Every structure is written in C-alpha cells, then in structure tokens.
Amino acid sequence: MPTTVTTSTCVPDSPVFTVPETSAYLKCPETTILLHLRRGTFSYKRIGKRYLIPRKEVEHFATSGFQRQGAR
C-alpha cells in the first residue's frame, strides 16, 4: 500500500527527501521514483530500506523541464 506523505511528516529544511516525500513533491508514483533511481537520474544513499535523495537534485529536476525520451 502506498505511503501517504503529509506536510507534517516532511522536515521543511531537510537536505534530503525519502522516496515517499519525493513522490509527493513531484506528484508521481513511488515506482516512478524508484525507476529514476535505478536509471541514475538522482544520486542517492541507501540507509537500511530507505533511499535518501538530495533535495537540490529533486528541485532541479522539477524546475528543469521535461524532455521526451523518444518512442519505444
């Protein structure tokens, strides 16, 4: 079952996001975030079962615009 992230669970000035926080910030499924981690779109550190993703990378990704990768 997907984790619901509310503003109370996010640390406002934290330098990292977890997968559920990144998912909520970008408004996309957690599986998409995990796919981006596997593809190397974001750098991350894995602590136990949690992935920590730098906030600056997520914010840059969100503001840099999206490019179509091409038809498959």
URMOSUL-V279388 format. One record per residue. N is the residue number from 1. NEAR is the number of other ideal C-beta (glycine too) atoms within 8 Angstrom. Layout:
# URMOSUL-V279388
<<N & NEAR> <N & NEAR>>
This chain:
# URMOSUL-V279388
<<1 & 2> <2 & 7> <3 & 6> <4 & 5> <5 & 9> <6 & 6> <7 & 4> <8 & 4> <9 & 6> <10 & 10> <11 & 4> <12 & 4> <13 & 4> <14 & 8> <15 & 6> <16 & 9> <17 & 12> <18 & 10> <19 & 13> <20 & 11> <21 & 11> <22 & 13> <23 & 15> <24 & 9> <25 & 9> <26 & 10> <27 & 5> <28 & 6> <29 & 7> <30 & 10> <31 & 6> <32 & 9> <33 & 15> <34 & 10> <35 & 8> <36 & 9> <37 & 13> <38 & 6> <39 & 6> <40 & 6> <41 & 6> <42 & 13> <43 & 6> <44 & 9> <45 & 6> <46 & 8> <47 & 5> <48 & 4> <49 & 3> <50 & 8> <51 & 10> <52 & 11> <53 & 16> <54 & 12> <55 & 10> <56 & 7> <57 & 10> <58 & 14> <59 & 8> <60 & 8> <61 & 10> <62 & 8> <63 & 6> <64 & 5> <65 & 4> <66 & 3> <67 & 4> <68 & 4> <69 & 3> <70 & 4> <71 & 2> <72 & 2>>
